[in-house]
Protein backbone atom coordinates (compact mmCIF):
# COMPACT_ATOMS: atom_id res chain seq x y z
CA UNK A 1 0.00 0.00 0.00
CA UNK A 2 0.88 3.65 -0.35
CA UNK A 3 0.15 5.38 2.96
CA UNK A 4 0.22 9.15 3.39
CA UNK A 5 -0.18 10.57 6.89
CA UNK A 6 -0.48 14.29 7.67
CA UNK A 7 1.82 14.99 4.72
CA UNK A 8 2.76 18.67 4.47
CA UNK A 9 5.14 20.59 2.23
CA UNK A 10 5.95 24.28 2.46
CA UNK A 11 8.09 26.25 0.04
CA UNK A 12 8.96 29.42 1.93
CA UNK A 13 5.66 31.03 2.80
CA UNK A 14 3.65 28.85 0.40
CA UNK A 15 2.00 25.65 1.60
CA UNK A 16 1.80 23.33 -1.42
CA UNK A 17 0.53 20.28 0.49
CA UNK A 18 -1.37 20.67 3.73
CA UNK A 19 -1.90 17.73 6.10
CA UNK A 20 -2.83 15.08 3.54
CA UNK A 21 -3.85 11.66 4.85
CA UNK A 22 -4.98 8.83 2.56
CA UNK A 23 -4.23 5.22 1.60
CA UNK A 24 -3.88 3.72 -1.88
CA UNK A 25 -4.71 0.01 -1.74
CA UNK A 26 -3.58 -2.94 -3.86
CA UNK A 27 -5.88 -4.57 -6.38
CA UNK A 28 -7.45 -1.22 -7.28
CA UNK A 29 -6.78 1.60 -9.73
CA UNK A 30 -6.89 4.83 -7.74
CA UNK A 31 -7.23 8.17 -9.50
CA UNK A 32 -5.46 11.21 -8.07
CA UNK A 33 -7.44 14.31 -9.02
CA UNK A 34 -7.24 18.03 -8.43
CA UNK A 35 -7.11 21.36 -10.28
CA UNK A 36 -3.82 22.77 -11.56
CA UNK A 37 -1.66 23.79 -8.62
CA UNK A 38 -3.54 21.55 -6.17
CA UNK A 39 -0.33 19.87 -4.99
CA UNK A 40 -0.60 16.55 -6.84
CA UNK A 41 2.90 16.51 -8.35
CA UNK A 42 4.47 17.64 -5.08
CA UNK A 43 2.65 14.83 -3.27
CA UNK A 44 3.87 12.23 -5.77
CA UNK A 45 7.43 13.51 -5.45
CA UNK A 46 7.26 13.18 -1.66
CA UNK A 47 5.92 9.62 -1.92
CA UNK A 48 8.93 8.81 -4.11
CA UNK A 49 11.40 10.58 -1.82
CA UNK A 50 12.29 13.24 -4.39
CA UNK A 51 11.03 16.01 -2.10
CA UNK A 52 11.37 15.88 1.68
CA UNK A 53 8.14 16.67 3.54
CA UNK A 54 8.01 19.57 5.94
CA UNK A 55 5.88 17.39 8.20
CA UNK A 56 4.18 14.01 8.06
CA UNK A 57 5.10 10.77 6.31
CA UNK A 58 4.65 8.93 3.03
CA UNK A 59 5.45 5.21 2.88
CA UNK A 60 5.25 2.39 0.34
CA UNK A 61 4.74 -1.01 1.92
CA UNK A 62 5.32 0.55 5.33
CA UNK A 63 8.75 2.01 4.50
CA UNK A 64 9.96 5.31 3.01
CA UNK A 65 10.71 4.67 -0.65
CA UNK A 66 13.88 6.79 -0.71
CA UNK A 67 15.70 4.14 1.32
CA UNK A 68 15.48 1.61 -1.50
CA UNK A 69 18.65 0.93 -3.51
CA UNK A 70 16.86 -0.95 -6.29
CA UNK A 71 13.70 1.12 -6.44
CA UNK A 72 12.40 -0.16 -9.79
CA UNK A 73 11.74 -3.53 -8.19
CA UNK A 74 9.49 -1.87 -5.61
CA UNK A 75 7.80 1.02 -7.45
CA UNK A 76 7.40 1.80 -11.13
CA UNK A 77 6.91 5.56 -11.51
CA UNK A 78 6.31 7.82 -14.50
CA UNK A 79 6.42 11.50 -13.57
CA UNK A 80 7.81 13.14 -16.73
CA UNK A 81 8.04 11.27 -20.03
CA UNK A 82 10.38 13.96 -21.38
CA UNK A 83 13.00 13.36 -18.70
CA UNK A 84 15.19 11.18 -20.94
CA UNK A 85 18.49 12.08 -22.63
CA UNK A 86 17.51 12.75 -26.27
CA UNK A 87 20.74 11.25 -27.61
CA UNK A 88 20.10 7.82 -26.13
CA UNK A 89 18.25 5.08 -27.91
CA UNK A 90 15.17 3.62 -26.24
CA UNK A 91 17.03 0.37 -25.63
CA UNK A 92 20.11 2.09 -24.16
CA UNK A 93 17.92 4.14 -21.82
CA UNK A 94 16.21 1.04 -20.48
CA UNK A 95 19.47 -0.92 -20.32
CA UNK A 96 20.97 1.76 -18.05
CA UNK A 97 17.96 1.64 -15.74
CA UNK A 98 17.97 -2.15 -15.71
CA UNK A 99 21.67 -2.38 -14.87
CA UNK A 100 21.39 0.09 -11.99
CA UNK A 101 18.57 -1.98 -10.50
CA UNK A 102 19.98 -5.46 -11.03
CA UNK A 103 17.51 -6.32 -13.80
CA UNK A 104 18.43 -8.52 -16.76
CA UNK A 105 18.70 -7.24 -20.34
CA UNK A 106 16.12 -9.81 -21.37
CA UNK A 107 13.58 -7.84 -19.39
CA UNK A 108 14.36 -4.75 -21.51
CA UNK A 109 13.38 -6.67 -24.64
CA UNK A 110 10.19 -7.85 -22.97
CA UNK A 111 8.97 -4.41 -21.88
CA UNK A 112 9.82 -2.77 -25.22
CA UNK A 113 7.61 -5.38 -26.86
CA UNK A 114 4.86 -4.94 -24.27
CA UNK A 115 4.59 -1.18 -24.91
CA UNK A 116 4.85 -1.55 -28.70
CA UNK A 117 8.31 -0.02 -29.15
CA UNK A 118 10.27 -3.08 -30.27
CA UNK A 119 10.72 -1.64 -33.78
CA UNK A 120 11.91 1.69 -32.33
CA UNK A 121 14.39 0.21 -29.85
CA UNK A 122 17.45 1.49 -31.75
CA UNK A 123 16.03 4.95 -32.44
CA UNK A 124 17.20 7.97 -30.46
CA UNK A 125 14.62 9.29 -28.03
CA UNK A 126 15.09 12.86 -29.33
CA UNK A 127 13.17 11.82 -32.45
CA UNK A 128 10.26 10.29 -30.56
CA UNK A 129 6.77 11.75 -30.55
CA UNK A 130 5.20 12.56 -27.17
CA UNK A 131 3.14 9.39 -27.39
CA UNK A 132 6.25 7.28 -27.99
CA UNK A 133 7.98 8.94 -25.04
CA UNK A 134 4.99 8.09 -22.87
CA UNK A 135 5.20 4.47 -23.96
CA UNK A 136 8.93 4.46 -23.17
CA UNK A 137 8.21 5.92 -19.73
CA UNK A 138 5.63 3.21 -19.08
CA UNK A 139 8.16 0.60 -20.23
CA UNK A 140 10.56 1.89 -17.57
CA UNK A 141 7.88 1.49 -14.89
CA UNK A 142 7.38 -2.14 -15.91
CA UNK A 143 11.09 -3.05 -15.89
CA UNK A 144 11.33 -4.25 -12.29
CA UNK A 145 7.93 -5.99 -12.29
CA UNK A 146 7.06 -4.03 -9.10
CA UNK A 147 3.99 -4.34 -6.86
CA UNK A 148 3.29 -0.58 -6.96
CA UNK A 149 2.86 1.81 -9.90
CA UNK A 150 2.59 5.61 -9.90
CA UNK A 151 1.67 7.46 -13.09
CA UNK A 152 1.45 11.25 -13.55
CA UNK A 153 -0.70 12.16 -16.59
CA UNK A 154 0.25 8.94 -18.41
CA UNK A 155 -2.05 9.33 -21.42
CA UNK A 156 -0.74 12.73 -22.55
CA UNK A 157 0.19 12.45 -26.21
CA UNK A 158 -1.29 8.98 -26.69
CA UNK A 159 -3.59 8.39 -29.65
CA UNK A 160 -6.98 6.69 -29.14
CA UNK A 161 -5.45 3.22 -29.58
CA UNK A 162 -2.75 4.09 -27.07
CA UNK A 163 -5.28 5.36 -24.55
CA UNK A 164 -7.25 2.12 -24.72
CA UNK A 165 -3.99 0.16 -24.41
CA UNK A 166 -2.93 2.15 -21.31
CA UNK A 167 -6.36 1.74 -19.74
CA UNK A 168 -6.21 -2.02 -20.29
CA UNK A 169 -2.70 -2.15 -18.83
CA UNK A 170 -3.71 -0.32 -15.64
CA UNK A 171 -6.72 -2.57 -15.16
CA UNK A 172 -4.57 -5.69 -15.70
CA UNK A 173 -1.94 -4.56 -13.19
CA UNK A 174 -4.64 -3.97 -10.58
CA UNK A 175 -6.26 -7.33 -11.34
CA UNK A 176 -2.88 -8.93 -10.58
CA UNK A 177 -3.10 -7.46 -7.07
CA UNK A 178 -0.80 -4.50 -7.62
CA UNK A 179 -1.30 -0.93 -6.41
CA UNK A 180 -1.95 1.51 -9.28
CA UNK A 181 -2.05 5.26 -8.55
CA UNK A 182 -2.86 7.47 -11.56
CA UNK A 183 -2.85 11.27 -11.55
CA UNK A 184 -4.94 12.68 -14.40
CA UNK A 185 -6.91 15.71 -15.55
CA UNK A 186 -8.87 13.71 -18.14
CA UNK A 187 -12.18 13.02 -16.43
CA UNK A 188 -13.55 10.91 -19.29
CA UNK A 189 -10.61 8.55 -18.96
CA UNK A 190 -10.82 8.48 -15.17
CA UNK A 191 -14.43 7.29 -15.50
CA UNK A 192 -13.33 4.33 -17.62
CA UNK A 193 -10.24 3.38 -15.63
CA UNK A 194 -10.30 3.93 -11.87
CA UNK A 195 -12.05 2.26 -8.95
CA UNK A 196 -11.35 4.88 -6.28
CA UNK A 197 -10.45 8.56 -6.23
CA UNK A 198 -8.32 10.77 -4.03
CA UNK A 199 -9.20 14.41 -4.71
CA UNK A 200 -7.26 17.40 -3.41
CA UNK A 201 -7.51 21.17 -3.72
CA UNK A 202 -5.14 23.83 -2.39
CA UNK A 203 -3.04 20.95 -1.05
CA UNK A 204 -5.86 19.65 1.17
CA UNK A 205 -7.90 16.46 0.95
CA UNK A 206 -11.38 16.90 -0.53
CA UNK A 207 -12.38 13.26 -1.06
CA UNK A 208 -11.04 9.73 -0.64
CA UNK A 209 -13.67 7.22 -1.72
CA UNK A 210 -14.92 4.91 -4.48
CA UNK A 211 -15.45 6.61 -7.84
CA UNK A 212 -19.20 5.97 -7.85
CA UNK A 213 -19.67 7.58 -4.44
CA UNK A 214 -17.71 10.66 -5.50
CA UNK A 215 -19.66 11.05 -8.75
CA UNK A 216 -22.92 10.79 -6.79
CA UNK A 217 -22.00 13.96 -4.91
CA UNK A 218 -22.98 16.13 -7.90
CA UNK A 219 -25.96 18.30 -6.94
CA UNK A 220 -26.71 19.83 -10.34
CA UNK A 221 -27.26 18.47 -13.82
CA UNK A 222 -25.13 19.91 -16.61
CA UNK A 223 -25.93 18.57 -20.09
CA UNK A 224 -22.32 19.17 -21.10
CA UNK A 225 -20.73 17.29 -18.18
CA UNK A 226 -20.83 13.80 -16.72
CA UNK A 227 -21.70 13.21 -13.07
CA UNK A 228 -17.98 12.81 -12.30
CA UNK A 229 -17.10 16.08 -14.02
CA UNK A 230 -19.96 17.89 -12.28
CA UNK A 231 -18.94 16.57 -8.85
CA UNK A 232 -15.30 17.44 -9.49
CA UNK A 233 -16.07 21.00 -10.57
CA UNK A 234 -18.45 21.61 -7.67
CA UNK A 235 -16.16 20.26 -4.97
CA UNK A 236 -12.97 21.88 -6.26
CA UNK A 237 -14.53 25.23 -7.20
CA UNK A 238 -12.84 27.00 -4.30
CA UNK A 239 -9.36 25.81 -5.27
CA UNK A 240 -9.19 26.57 -8.99
CA UNK A 241 -6.14 28.67 -9.95
CA UNK A 242 -7.71 30.55 -12.85
CA UNK A 243 -11.26 31.25 -13.91
CA UNK A 244 -12.47 32.27 -17.34
CA UNK A 245 -13.85 35.77 -17.36
CA UNK A 246 -16.13 37.68 -19.66
CA UNK A 247 -14.62 39.55 -22.62
JOMOCOR-V354440 format. One record per backbone hydrogen bond with DSSP energy under -1.0 kcal/mol. CO is the residue of the C=O (numbers start at 1). NH is the residue of the N-H. Records with the same first field share a line. If there is no record, write none. Layout:
CO=NH / NH
//
This chain:
1=61
2=24
3=59
4=22
5=57
7=20
8=54 / 55
9=16 / 17
11=14
14=11
17=9
20=7
22=4
24=2
28=180
29=195 / 196
30=182
31=198
32=184
33=200
35=38
38=203
39=43
40=44
41=45
42=46
43=47
44=48
45=50 / 51
46=49
55=8
57=5
59=3
60=63
63=60
64=67
65=68
70=73
71=74 / 75
76=150
78=152
80=83
82=84
85=88
86=126
88=125
89=93
90=94
91=95
92=96
93=97
94=98
95=99
96=100
98=103
99=102
105=109
106=110
107=111
108=112
109=113
110=114
111=115
112=117
113=116
117=120
120=123
121=91
123=90
124=127
125=128
129=133
130=134
131=135
132=136
133=137
134=138
135=139
136=140
137=141
138=142
142=145
147=179
148=76
149=181
150=78
151=183
153=156
155=158
159=163
160=164
161=165
162=166
163=167
164=168
165=169
166=170
167=171
168=172
169=173
170=174
171=175
172=176
173=178
174=177
178=27
179=149
180=30
181=151
182=32
183=153
185=187
186=190
187=191
190=194
195=211
196=31
197=209
198=33
199=206 / 207
201=204
203=18
204=201
207=199
209=197
210=214
211=215
212=216
214=217
215=218
222=225
226=230
227=231
228=232
229=233
230=234
231=235
232=236
236=239
//
